[in-house]
Amino acid sequence: MNSMFLDPEELDRDLDTLEKIEKSTIRLVTQAIYDFRSEACEIFSMEPDKPQTIGEDITREALDAIGMSRIPVRLFGQMDYKRARYVFNANYAIRQALFIDSKSEKVGGQSTATIQTSQTSMIIRQLKSGKPVEVKGELPAIIEASKGKCLVTTIFVKYTYEEISKHDIKLYKITVACLPNVMLQSYYNPSTEDGIWMVGRQSHQRGEAFRVRISFSKLKKKRKWRVQEVILHPEEDFQWDE
């Protein structure tokens, strides 16, 4: 393998570098969404599509506008934006499999984002009705691709909206969150009592698959930078939360 690139498998012994890679990634995505915020508000108010579809379109357009490198590798998974790309740093380069999913929900659900096990590499450890639950995420920590090993990074963009009327939807807030790679499990979710999750909304009676909710406040307590709120007013400057 070209020595220019870090081997992602070695990052489990260098978690500080892994954190920095994920931090630089959420910076990129947050900047893209921030630059596109005025258009996002306009699209939400004018588009007749369902809010979930609108959110997916906005994320895709925002990322296409800011641009990023591309590795010709096809990624598969339950995320609406997938890109194999290069991450360059002064001290290293690494191949990354970037997965971004868009969520749209009314104001009442602004504090969480619901995800499936196919959207995380983490082991979900939590208490449900007082009983410990441990469910393994289905995304790998590293993807073996034809161009080399790619570090998996997952970002979620949450669009919170107000439904003024059936045909009048107003974008209320955009939250960008970076979910840790499973190699960081011991810090972010070491036990059922110490984690970043809330119980998901699924019905076992209807045969729905297991879901869990990312708690933005719990994740932010671990690392502030992992959850960023995008200001929608064009006259206000964005303040990165460190």
Buried (B, 14 or more C-beta within 10 A) or exposed (E): EEEEBBBBEEBBEEBEBBBBBBBBBBBBBBBBBBBBBEEBBEBBBEBEEEBBBBBBBBBBBBBEEBEBEEBEBEBEBBBBBBBBBBBEEEEBEBBBBBBBBBBBBEEEBBBBBBBBBEBBBBBBBBBEEEEEBEBEBEBBBBBEBEEBBBBBBBBBBBBBBEEEEEEEBEBBBBBBBBBBBBBBBEEBBEEBEEBBBBBBEBEEEEEEEEBBBBBBEBBBEBBEBBBBBBBBEEEEEBEEEE
